[in-house]
Amino acid sequence: MHPHIASIVNWDLSGSGDSPEEALQSLKDNIATAKAKKKENGDPVPRHGTHVPIGFASQERVNSNKELADDFIRRVLGLPWAWISDGSSLWDFHSEDTNDAYCANISAVYRVDVSDIESGNLSEILERIATTQMTSRRQPSVIPRCPETHFNLLRFGSVPTARNRRAKTVILGRTASDL
């Protein structure tokens, strides 16, 4: 953290440094970057002294699975609520060197491996979880043979849905002689 900050009133831009001069130079660099982004996106560059509203990232992808996102925030991130966007990532919620702890938690909670999503992008992770859950609802998952009862077990539709809060498990059994 730097002891000096320079900012423009009514703008969401600032610069910091170890001296007032460094803070001002950092602010100038940030203004140049913001102007370049605005021009690149075709947005008008605001004049100094005008009010510049804060822009929020899109939530289109995250909101396509709103119930899953809310569940993810509670069960994986361990928060009662959080505002997440399509640009949010696991990296926004910790200061560790890796996302391994969150990836392990996601695997435990949703039985989905997301360790290959290095960006930690939450919309990508939520889409993977939703896709995997939809696929597992359509295809039965085979549970290993149960030696005590000599049954082979098949599980269908074990994931609760928004309409059906309770998971339904249908178990089909066959005796050892049927195998």
C-alpha positions in Angstrom: 0.0 0.0 0.0 1.3 3.4 -1.0 1.1 6.4 1.3 0.1 8.9 -1.4 -3.1 8.8 -3.6 -4.1 11.1 -6.5 -7.6 10.9 -7.9 -10.1 12.9 -9.9 -13.3 14.0 -8.2 -16.4 12.2 -9.6 -14.3 9.7 -11.5 -13.5 6.1 -10.6 -9.8 6.6 -11.3 -6.9 7.0 -9.0 -3.2 6.5 -8.7 -0.9 5.8 -5.8 2.8 6.0 -5.1 5.5 6.5 -2.5 5.6 10.2 -3.3 3.0 12.8 -4.5 4.8 12.8 -7.9 4.6 9.0 -8.2 0.9 9.1 -7.3 0.2 11.8 -10.0 2.2 9.8 -12.6 0.2 6.7 -11.7 -3.0 8.6 -12.1 -1.9 9.9 -15.5 -1.0 6.3 -16.6 -4.4 5.1 -15.4 -6.2 7.9 -17.3 -4.3 7.0 -20.5 -5.3 3.3 -20.1 -9.0 4.2 -19.4 -9.1 6.6 -22.5 -7.6 3.8 -24.7 -10.2 1.3 -23.5 -13.0 3.8 -24.1 -11.8 4.5 -27.6 -11.3 0.8 -28.3 -14.9 0.0 -27.2 -16.3 3.0 -29.2 -17.4 4.8 -26.0 -17.0 8.5 -25.6 -14.2 9.8 -23.5 -15.6 12.0 -20.7 -14.4 15.5 -20.1 -12.5 16.4 -16.9 -14.9 17.6 -14.2 -17.9 15.6 -15.5 -19.5 12.8 -13.4 -18.5 9.3 -14.7 -20.9 6.6 -13.5 -19.4 3.3 -12.3 -19.8 0.6 -14.9 -20.7 -3.0 -13.8 -19.7 -6.1 -15.7 -22.4 -8.2 -17.3 -24.2 -10.9 -15.3 -25.8 -12.6 -18.2 -24.0 -15.9 -18.0 -24.0 -16.0 -14.2 -27.8 -15.2 -14.0 -28.6 -18.0 -16.5 -28.1 -20.3 -13.5 -29.1 -18.0 -10.7 -30.2 -20.7 -8.2 -26.9 -22.6 -8.9 -24.9 -19.3 -8.4 -26.6 -18.6 -5.1 -26.0 -22.2 -3.9 -22.3 -21.9 -5.1 -21.8 -18.7 -3.2 -23.1 -20.3 0.0 -21.6 -23.8 -0.2 -18.3 -23.1 -2.0 -17.4 -19.6 -1.2 -18.8 -19.8 2.3 -20.6 -16.5 2.1 -24.2 -15.6 2.8 -24.3 -13.5 -0.4 -22.0 -12.0 -3.0 -22.4 -9.9 -6.1 -20.7 -11.8 -8.9 -20.4 -11.0 -12.6 -19.4 -12.9 -15.7 -15.9 -11.5 -15.1 -15.7 -12.7 -11.4 -13.3 -15.5 -10.6 -12.2 -17.6 -7.6 -9.1 -15.4 -7.4 -11.4 -12.6 -6.2 -12.2 -14.5 -3.0 -8.8 -15.5 -1.6 -5.2 -14.5 -1.5 -3.6 -18.0 -1.9 -1.2 -19.0 -4.6 -3.6 -21.5 -6.2 -7.3 -22.2 -6.4 -6.8 -25.8 -5.2 -8.8 -25.5 -2.0 -11.8 -24.1 -3.9 -11.5 -26.7 -6.7 -11.4 -29.5 -4.1 -14.5 -28.0 -2.4 -16.3 -27.7 -5.8 -15.4 -31.4 -6.5 -16.8 -32.4 -3.1 -20.0 -30.4 -3.3 -20.9 -30.9 -7.0 -18.8 -33.9 -8.0 -17.3 -31.8 -10.9 -13.6 -31.3 -11.7 -12.9 -27.6 -12.5 -9.1 -27.7 -11.8 -8.4 -27.2 -15.6 -10.2 -23.7 -15.5 -7.0 -21.9 -14.6 -8.7 -18.5 -14.8 -11.1 -19.5 -12.0 -13.8 -17.7 -14.0 -17.1 -18.3 -12.1 -19.3 -18.2 -15.1 -17.2 -21.0 -16.8 -17.3 -23.0 -13.5 -21.0 -22.6 -13.1 -21.7 -23.6 -16.7 -19.5 -26.7 -16.3 -21.4 -27.6 -13.1 -24.8 -27.0 -14.8 -23.9 -29.0 -17.9 -22.6 -31.9 -15.8 -25.7 -31.9 -13.6 -28.0 -32.0 -16.7 -26.0 -34.8 -18.2 -26.0 -36.9 -15.0 -29.9 -36.5 -14.9 -30.2 -38.0 -18.3 -27.8 -40.9 -17.9 -27.8 -43.4 -15.1 -24.7 -43.6 -13.0 -23.7 -47.1 -12.0 -23.0 -47.7 -8.4 -20.6 -50.6 -7.6 -22.0 -53.9 -6.8 -23.2 -54.1 -3.2 -21.8 -57.4 -1.7 -24.2 -57.6 1.3 -27.3 -57.7 -0.9 -25.9 -59.0 -4.1 -27.5 -56.2 -6.0 -26.2 -54.0 -8.8 -27.6 -50.6 -8.3 -28.5 -47.9 -10.8 -29.2 -44.4 -9.8 -31.3 -42.0 -11.9 -32.0 -38.4 -11.4 -30.2 -38.0 -8.1 -29.6 -34.3 -8.5 -32.3 -32.0 -7.1 -33.8 -29.5 -9.5 -35.3 -26.0 -9.1 -38.8 -27.5 -9.5 -38.2 -30.7 -7.5 -36.3 -29.8 -4.3 -35.9 -33.4 -3.2 -33.5 -35.7 -5.0 -35.2 -38.8 -6.3 -33.2 -42.0 -6.5 -34.6 -45.0 -8.3 -32.8 -48.2 -7.4 -33.1 -51.2 -9.6 -31.8 -54.4 -8.2 -31.0 -57.8 -9.5 -30.1 -60.9 -7.6 -26.8 -62.6 -8.0 -28.4 -65.3 -10.1 -29.7 -62.7 -12.6 -26.1 -61.6 -13.2 
